[in-house]
Amino acid sequence: MDINATLFGQTIAMVVFVWFCMKYIWPPILSALEERQQQIEEGLAAADKSQEALVAAEAQADEIISEARQQATGILDQAHSRANEIVAEGKDAGVKERERQLTAAMAEIEQETNKAREELRGQVSAIAIASAEKILKREIDGTTHEDILGKLAQEI
């Protein structure tokens, strides 16, 4: 291999070309690459943050759902207890009404019984007097009649 001026010229041209590239072309390319790398890092960091936010939001949503379920359970328990109270109040009212009607019916039966006894006493005394008149073949005067009816009513 012969070393000649062409080789030196090519070497100098290559050194100038490398220097020119290092001075003017390489820095913008490196800054563009660094910018792109930083954007990618920021994007990945944002994705990580959003993933963490998603996990936190899911946990918060689960907590809210759990609280809502507890509230719903509490409301249902209150509704059931209120319904049981209403049923118990209805039963108590029904028992009281039944007792009131039973008392009223017993009083009415007692009144009807007394009325029937009085009517029966009157009829029995009238029959007894009629029988006595037929037996005696005479009529008893009013005062005697009243005395006999009173005695008969007391005996009955």
Contacts in CASP RR format, 6 or more apart in sequence:
PFRMAT RR
TARGET T0000
AUTHOR 0000-0000-0000
METHOD contacts of the structure
MODEL  1
MDINATLFGQTIAMVVFVWFCMKYIWPPILSALEERQQQIEEGLAAADKS
QEALVAAEAQADEIISEARQQATGILDQAHSRANEIVAEGKDAGVKERER
QLTAAMAEIEQETNKAREELRGQVSAIAIASAEKILKREIDGTTHEDILG
KLAQEI
117 156 0 8 1.000
120 156 0 8 1.000
121 152 0 8 1.000
121 153 0 8 1.000
121 156 0 8 1.000
122 149 0 8 1.000
122 153 0 8 1.000
124 152 0 8 1.000
124 156 0 8 1.000
125 148 0 8 1.000
125 149 0 8 1.000
125 150 0 8 1.000
125 152 0 8 1.000
125 153 0 8 1.000
128 148 0 8 1.000
128 152 0 8 1.000
129 140 0 8 1.000
129 145 0 8 1.000
129 148 0 8 1.000
129 149 0 8 1.000
132 140 0 8 1.000
132 148 0 8 1.000
133 139 0 8 1.000
133 140 0 8 1.000
140 148 0 8 1.000
END
